[in-house]
Every structure is written in structure tokens, then in C-alpha cells.
């Protein structure tokens, strides 16, 4: 049972780390998407003037 508990704890730590990475990647995605939206908005504005 001890080995199984140790494996479960290790898997839980790995899951937590992957969840943190996922959260950070989503934040990066939304920041990049925001600036891409601003960039394309500016390009459309400049093309129409």
C-alpha cells in the first residue's frame, strides 16, 4: 500500500504542475490574442484612411 500511496502522491504533484502550466499558457494565449486584435484593428483603421 505504501508504494501505491507514493505513486498517487507523485501523480497528484504532476497533475498540479500540469494544471499550473495550463493556466499560464491560457493567460499567455489571451494576452497574445488581445494584442493581435489591437494590431489587426490598427491595420484596418490605417488601410481605410
C-alpha positions as CSV (number, residue, x, y, z in Angstrom):
1,X,0.0,0.0,0.0
2,X,2.8,2.4,0.7
3,X,4.1,2.2,-2.9
4,X,0.6,2.9,-4.2
5,X,0.2,5.9,-1.9
6,X,3.6,7.2,-3.0
7,X,2.6,6.8,-6.7
8,X,-0.7,8.6,-6.1
9,X,1.1,11.5,-4.4
10,X,3.6,11.7,-7.3
11,X,0.7,11.7,-9.8
12,X,-1.1,14.4,-7.8
13,X,2.1,16.6,-7.9
14,X,2.4,16.0,-11.6
15,X,-1.3,16.9,-12.2
16,X,-0.9,20.1,-10.1
17,X,2.2,21.1,-12.1
18,X,0.4,20.5,-15.4
19,X,-2.6,22.5,-14.2
20,X,-0.3,25.4,-13.4
21,X,1.3,25.2,-16.8
22,X,-2.2,25.0,-18.4
23,X,-3.3,28.1,-16.5
24,X,-0.1,30.0,-17.5
25,X,-0.5,29.0,-21.2
26,X,-4.1,30.2,-21.2
27,X,-3.0,33.6,-19.8
28,X,-0.3,33.9,-22.5
29,X,-2.9,32.9,-25.2
30,X,-5.3,35.6,-24.1
31,X,-2.6,38.3,-23.9
32,X,-1.3,37.4,-27.4
33,X,-4.9,37.3,-28.7
34,X,-5.6,40.8,-27.3
35,X,-2.5,42.3,-28.9
36,X,-3.3,40.6,-32.2
37,X,-6.8,42.1,-32.1
38,X,-5.3,45.5,-31.5
39,X,-2.8,45.1,-34.3
40,X,-5.3,44.0,-36.9
41,X,-7.7,46.7,-35.7
42,X,-5.0,49.3,-36.2
43,X,-4.1,47.8,-39.7
44,X,-7.8,48.0,-40.8
45,X,-8.0,51.6,-39.4
46,X,-4.9,52.6,-41.3
47,X,-5.9,51.0,-44.5
48,X,-9.3,52.8,-44.5
49,X,-7.7,56.2,-44.1
